[in-house]
């Protein structure tokens, strides 16, 4: 790899990666974040990939909002700009990888964690699950180092170590054969057990005693990981390459000062899944955000000019949503009067007639003519891309929406009159080839849109809210 142009001061940073998923990198990342924070280090977390749950835990552990870095959504300059922007005021950055270090969409690993490490010129600490392994651990580390010499593997943390003999043997093999320091050797410990669901942890908002849990993980990390060595690896990163942060929002619509519309955002333990970029994009486009709690508030704010319902696990809270008849009625009535609404995944389920979970049905908002049934198996997982069709509510025909899908539900009993706002080019959608159930000014689908990759989304939504506000004011 040739010389990389760098600008700005050095930012200590490190990526925590692994040869494969389920190696324990998420839990150890949380422990590192909390342990560094307890040392007085302002640490900025990042997560590679389309993920909401791990960043939620990062945010609690570090006390700073975690951000996603994803080559499918972002150009290299955007990735570097997000790192710069989010790291303002931080002492160090920790990037958690996804899946295996080199795993991506294709044989070249074009969307892999390794690509993020190279784009940001970030050294990697490899978490190695050494269950039933000794000398082979050295072969795995050596292979990861040799596979792409442009990826700087600068340290190893052994995980699930079963004793001093195994720890000593593996450490000797890796350091002698690979020339890379082993900076930690963590045994199996009950304090590292975090509840999980589907492909990852349960949300931080659902977990009782989360501070105690994170402190317990940090205690283990402080005991078995050399934090000074980790900080030394991060300090060796040097300056961040690439463009300065002003490129991050270059494709946004022209910004105007002051809020021109109020968009209600349902955000709580039921619906916690929002890309920070999406909320920021709405504000830049002229929206004031008013946050709503789905289990406590019995109506939308009276001044709401739009409604955004993100993803989550409404099935887990279905009985409580069913019981909050006031909010369900408020959403249904305001949507019927033309309120612009955007919902995705869990939000789609909430806007339907009924949600069926473990054979029990629960009334939802009744805005859309469909029911959703939660399945035992995963029904969609991966990146998604769709093109807006004609007659798609407030969305602009021909616009491209880029994001991801991850759900275990299926839409059923669709009203024959229900329209679909976009044609799916990648992903599953509500029905094969189509997503974005659409009625009036309501658009709801399984695609989680990413505003950086879909620059027209936020301005279109805010303009629709402005039109609604003007009509409401004229009445």
C-alpha positions in Angstrom: 0.0 0.0 0.0 1.4 3.4 -0.9 1.8 6.4 1.3 -1.4 7.7 2.8 -2.2 11.4 3.0 -2.8 12.5 6.6 -4.2 15.6 8.1 -4.8 16.8 11.6 -3.5 15.6 15.0 -2.9 12.0 15.9 -5.9 10.1 17.4 -5.1 7.0 19.4 -7.3 4.2 18.1 -7.6 0.5 17.9 -9.9 -2.1 16.4 -11.0 -5.2 18.4 -11.5 -8.0 15.9 -11.5 -11.8 15.7 -11.1 -14.6 13.2 -14.8 -15.5 13.6 -18.0 -14.5 15.2 -18.9 -15.6 18.7 -15.2 -15.2 19.8 -16.2 -12.9 22.6 -15.0 -9.7 21.0 -18.2 -7.7 21.9 -18.1 -8.5 25.6 -14.3 -7.8 25.7 -14.9 -4.6 23.8 -17.4 -3.5 26.4 -15.0 -4.4 29.2 -12.2 -2.4 27.5 -14.5 0.6 27.0 -15.6 0.6 30.7 -12.2 -0.1 32.0 -10.6 2.7 30.0 -13.4 5.0 31.1 -12.7 4.1 34.7 -9.1 5.1 34.2 -10.2 8.6 33.2 -9.9 8.0 29.4 -12.6 9.6 27.3 -13.0 6.8 24.8 -15.1 7.0 21.6 -16.7 3.7 20.5 -17.5 2.6 17.0 -19.1 -0.5 15.5 -18.3 -1.9 12.1 -21.4 -2.9 10.2 -25.2 -2.5 10.3 -25.8 -3.0 14.0 -27.9 -1.2 16.6 -27.6 -3.5 19.6 -23.8 -3.5 20.1 -23.6 0.3 19.7 -26.3 0.7 22.3 -24.1 -1.3 24.8 -21.0 0.7 23.7 -22.8 3.9 24.5 -23.6 2.8 28.0 -20.1 1.4 28.6 -18.2 4.4 27.4 -20.6 7.3 28.1 -20.3 8.5 24.5 -22.6 7.7 21.6 -21.2 4.8 19.5 -21.2 5.3 15.7 -21.5 2.8 12.9 -18.7 2.5 10.2 -19.7 0.5 7.1 -18.2 0.4 3.7 -21.5 -0.6 2.1 -23.1 2.6 3.3 -20.2 5.0 3.3 -17.4 6.1 1.0 -13.9 6.0 2.6 -13.8 9.7 3.1 -17.2 9.5 4.9 -15.9 6.8 7.2 -12.9 8.8 8.1 -15.0 11.9 8.5 -17.4 10.1 10.9 -14.4 9.0 13.0 -13.1 12.6 13.1 -16.5 14.1 13.9 -17.4 11.6 16.6 -13.9 11.6 18.2 -13.9 15.3 19.0 -12.9 15.6 22.7 -12.0 11.9 23.0 -8.6 10.6 24.2 -8.9 7.3 22.2 -11.2 5.4 19.9 -12.1 1.7 20.0 -13.7 0.2 16.9 -15.4 -3.2 17.3 -15.2 -5.4 14.3 -18.0 -7.6 13.0 -18.0 -11.3 12.1 -14.5 -12.5 11.1 -11.8 -9.8 10.4 -11.8 -10.5 6.7 -15.4 -11.5 6.1 -17.3 -9.3 3.6 -19.9 -9.6 0.8 -17.5 -11.0 -1.7 -14.2 -12.9 -2.2 -12.3 -9.6 -2.0 -13.8 -8.8 1.5 -14.9 -5.4 0.2 -17.2 -4.6 3.1 -15.1 -6.4 5.8 -13.8 -5.1 9.1 -10.3 -5.3 7.6 -11.3 -2.7 5.0 -12.4 -0.3 7.8 -9.0 -0.9 9.5 -7.2 0.0 6.3 -9.3 3.0 5.5 -8.8 4.5 8.9 -5.2 3.1 9.2 -6.1 1.5 12.6 -4.1 -1.2 14.3 -5.9 -4.4 15.2 -6.0 -6.4 18.4 -7.2 -9.9 17.6 -9.4 -11.7 20.1 -8.7 -15.4 19.8 -11.0 -18.0 21.3 -8.6 -20.7 22.4 -11.1 -23.3 23.4 -9.4 -26.7 23.0 -6.4 -25.2 21.3 -2.7 -24.6 21.9 -0.1 -24.3 19.2 -2.7 -24.0 16.4 -3.5 -20.5 17.9 -0.1 -19.4 16.4 -1.1 -20.7 13.0 -4.4 -18.7 13.1 -2.7 -15.5 14.1 0.1 -16.0 11.5 -2.5 -16.6 8.8 -4.4 -13.5 9.7 -1.2 -11.5 9.6 -0.1 -12.9 6.2 -3.5 -12.8 4.6 -3.4 -9.1 4.0 -0.1 -7.4 5.0 -1.7 -4.0 4.8 -3.8 -4.9 7.9 -1.7 -4.1 11.0 -2.3 -6.8 13.7 -0.6 -5.3 16.7 -1.7 -7.5 19.6 -3.7 -10.5 20.6 -6.1 -11.2 23.5 -6.6 -14.8 24.3 -10.2 -15.6 25.3 -11.7 -18.5 27.3 -8.3 -19.7 28.5 -8.4 -22.7 30.8 -5.3 -22.3 32.8 -1.7 -21.1 33.2 -0.2 -23.9 31.2 -2.4 -23.2 28.1 -1.9 -19.5 28.5 1.9 -19.8 28.7 2.2 -22.2 25.8 0.0 -20.1 23.4 1.6 -16.9 24.4 5.1 -18.3 23.7 4.0 -19.7 20.3 2.3 -16.4 19.1 5.0 -14.1 20.3 7.9 -16.2 19.0 6.3 -17.2 15.7 4.4 -14.1 14.8 6.3 -11.4 16.6 3.1 -10.0 18.1 2.5 -9.4 21.8 -0.2 -11.2 23.7 -1.8 -8.3 25.6 -4.3 -10.3 27.5 -5.4 -13.8 28.4 -9.0 -14.0 29.7 -10.4 -17.1 31.4 -14.0 -18.2 31.2 -15.9 -16.2 33.8 -19.6 -15.9 34.7 -19.2 -12.1 34.8 -18.7 -12.2 31.1 -22.1 -13.8 30.4 -24.4 -11.3 28.8 -28.0 -12.3 27.7 -28.4 -12.6 24.0 -31.1 -12.9 21.4 -31.0 -13.9 17.7 -27.6 -12.8 16.4 -26.4 -10.6 19.3 -26.9 -9.3 22.8 -30.3 -8.1 24.1 -30.6 -4.4 24.1 -28.9 -2.5 26.9 -32.2 -0.9 27.8 -33.8 -4.3 28.5 -31.1 -5.5 30.8 -31.6 -5.0 34.5 -28.5 -4.0 36.4 -26.6 -3.1 33.3 -24.1 -0.8 35.1 -23.3 -3.6 37.5 -22.9 -6.0 34.6 -20.6 -3.7 32.7 -18.5 -3.0 35.8 -18.2 -6.8 36.4 -16.9 -7.2 32.8 -14.5 -4.4 33.3 -13.2 -6.0 36.5 -12.4 -9.1 34.5 -10.7 -7.1 31.8 -8.6 -5.1 34.3 -7.4 -8.3 35.9 -6.5 -10.2 32.7 -5.7 -7.6 30.0 -2.7 -5.3 30.0 -4.5 -2.0 29.6 -1.2 -0.1 29.2 -0.3 -2.4 26.4 -3.7 -1.8 24.7 -3.3 2.0 25.1 0.2 1.7 23.6 -1.2 -0.1 20.6 -3.8 2.6 20.1 -1.2 5.3 20.5 0.8 3.8 17.7 -2.0 4.6 15.2 -0.7 8.0 14.3 -2.7 10.6 12.3 -6.0 9.6 10.7 -5.6 9.6 6.9 -7.9 11.3 4.4 -10.2 14.2 4.0 -11.4 16.6 6.7 -14.9 16.3 8.2 -16.6 18.9 6.0 -17.0 16.2 3.3 -19.3 14.2 5.6 -22.5 16.1 4.8 -21.5 17.3 1.3 -24.5 15.6 -0.3 -27.1 17.0 2.1 -29.7 19.5 0.9 -28.9 23.1 1.6 -29.4 23.7 5.3 -31.6 26.4 6.6 -31.3 27.9 10.1 -34.0 27.1 12.7 -36.5 24.3 12.9 -39.2 24.4 10.3 -41.2 21.3 11.4 -41.5 19.1 14.4 -41.0 15.3 13.9 -42.0 13.0 16.8 -39.6 10.1 17.2 -40.7 7.1 19.2 -37.5 6.1 21.0 -37.4 4.0 24.1 -36.6 0.4 25.2 -39.3 -0.8 22.7 -38.0 1.1 19.7 -34.3 1.9 20.3 -32.9 1.3 16.8 -31.9 4.5 15.0 -28.8 5.4 13.2 -27.4 8.6 14.8 -26.9 9.9 11.3 -30.6 9.7 10.6 -31.6 11.8 13.5 -28.8 14.3 12.8 -29.9 14.4 9.1 -33.5 15.3 10.0 -32.3 18.1 12.3 -29.9 19.5 9.6 -32.8 19.4 7.1 -34.9 21.6 9.4 -36.7 19.4 11.9 -37.0 19.7 15.6 -37.2 16.2 17.1 -39.7 15.5 19.9 -39.1 12.1 21.6 -42.0 9.9 22.5 -42.1 6.9 24.8 -44.4 4.2 23.5 -45.4 2.6 26.8 -45.9 5.9 28.8 -47.2 8.6 26.5 -50.8 8.3 25.6 -50.7 10.6 22.6 -48.4 12.2 20.1 -47.3 15.7 20.8 -50.0 18.1 19.6 -47.4 20.1 17.5 -46.0 17.0 15.7 -45.8 17.5 11.9 -44.3 14.1 11.3 -43.7 10.7 13.0 -40.7 8.4 12.8 -40.9 5.0 14.4 -37.7 3.0 14.2 -36.8 -0.6 14.8 -36.8 -2.7 17.9 -38.5 -5.6 19.6 -42.2 -4.6 19.8 -43.1 -8.3 20.2 -41.3 -8.4 23.6 -43.5 -5.5 24.8 -46.6 -6.4 22.7 -48.9 -6.6 25.8 -47.9 -3.1 27.0 -48.3 -1.6 23.5 -51.7 -3.2 23.3 -52.6 -1.7 26.6 -51.6 1.8 25.6 -54.8 2.4 23.6 -54.4 6.2 23.8 -51.1 6.3 21.8 -52.4 3.7 19.3 -55.5 5.8 18.7 -53.5 9.0 18.5 -51.2 7.6 15.8 -54.1 6.1 13.8 -56.1 9.3 13.9 -53.2 11.6 13.0 -52.1 9.4 10.2 -55.7 9.4 8.8 -55.5 13.2 8.7 -52.3 13.2 6.6 -49.5 13.2 9.1 -46.3 12.1 7.3 -45.0 8.9 8.9 -41.9 6.9 8.3 -41.5 3.5 10.1 -39.1 0.6 9.7 -39.1 -3.0 10.9 -40.4 -2.8 14.5 -42.2 0.4 13.5 -43.9 -1.4 10.6 -45.1 -4.0 13.1 -46.5 -1.3 15.3 -48.4 0.4 12.5 -50.1 -2.8 11.4 -53.5 -4.1 12.7 -52.2 -6.9 14.9 -48.9 -8.5 16.1 -48.9 -12.2 16.7 -46.2 -13.5 19.1 -46.1 -17.1 20.5 -49.6 -17.6 19.2 -51.1 -14.6 21.0 -52.4 -11.7 19.1 -52.1 -8.0 20.2 -53.8 -5.0 18.7 -51.4 -2.4 17.2 -52.0 1.0 15.8 -54.1 -0.1 12.8 -52.7 2.4 10.4 -51.8 -0.3 7.8 -53.9 -3.1 6.4 -51.6 -5.9 7.5 -50.7 -8.1 10.4 -47.3 -9.3 11.4 -46.4 -12.7 12.9 -43.1 -13.3 14.7 -41.4 -16.4 13.5 -39.0 -18.8 15.3 -36.5 -18.4 12.5 -34.8 -15.4 11.0 -36.7 -14.2 8.0 -34.2 -11.6 6.7 -30.7 -10.4 7.5 -28.3 -8.4 5.4 -27.8 -5.2 3.4 -30.8 -3.8 1.4 -31.3 -1.4 -1.5 -34.6 -0.2 -3.0 -35.8 2.3 -5.6 -38.8 4.5 -4.9 -41.7 4.0 -7.2 -44.4 6.3 -8.4 -47.2 7.2 -6.0 -45.0 6.6 -3.0 -46.4 9.2 -0.6 -43.9 11.9 0.3 -40.9 10.0 -1.1 -39.4 11.2 -4.4 -39.9 8.7 -7.3 -36.6 7.3 -8.5 -34.7 8.0 -5.3 -32.6 5.2 -3.9 -32.8 4.0 -0.3 -29.9 2.0 1.1 -29.8 0.3 4.4 -30.2 -3.1 5.9 -32.8 -5.7 7.0 -32.8 -7.9 10.1 -36.0 -9.3 11.4 -37.9 -12.5 12.5 -41.4 -11.4 11.5 -43.6 -11.9 8.4 -46.3 -9.6 7.2 -49.6 -11.5 6.6 -53.2 -10.8 5.6 -52.3 -7.8 3.5 -55.1 -5.5 2.3 -55.3 -5.9 -1.5 -55.4 -2.1 -1.8 -52.1 -1.6 0.0 -49.5 0.1 -2.1 -45.7 -0.4 -2.0 -43.5 2.6 -2.0 -40.4 1.0 -3.4 -39.0 -1.8 -5.5 -36.4 -4.0 -3.8 -33.1 -4.5 -5.6 -31.4 -6.2 -2.7 -33.1 -7.7 0.3 -36.4 -9.4 1.0 -39.0 -6.6 1.6 -42.5 -7.1 2.8 -43.4 -9.2 -0.2 -40.9 -10.5 -2.8 -39.6 -7.6 -4.7 -41.4 -4.8 -2.8 -41.2 -3.0 0.4 -42.5 0.2 2.0 -46.2 -0.3 2.7 -47.8 3.0 1.7 -51.1 4.7 2.5 -51.7 8.4 2.4 -48.5 10.0 3.8 -47.5 6.8 5.6 -44.5 4.8 4.5 -43.4 1.7 6.5 -41.1 -1.2 5.5 -38.5 -3.6 6.7 -35.6 -1.6 5.3 -33.6 0.3 7.9 -32.6 3.3 5.9 -29.1 4.9 6.4 -29.2 8.7 5.8 -25.6 8.9 4.7 -26.2 6.4 2.0 -29.7 7.8 1.2 -29.2 11.6 1.2 -32.7 12.4 -0.2 -34.5 10.7 2.6 -34.3 13.3 5.4 -34.9 16.4 3.3 -38.0 14.7 1.7 -39.4 13.7 5.1 -38.9 17.2 6.5 -40.5 18.9 3.4 -43.5 16.6 3.8 -43.7 17.7 7.5 -43.5 21.3 6.5 -46.4 20.9 4.1 -48.4 19.2 6.8 -47.6 22.0 9.2 -48.7 24.6 6.7 -52.0 22.9 6.1 -52.6 22.4 9.9 -51.8 26.1 10.5 -54.2 27.2 7.7 -57.1 25.3 9.3 
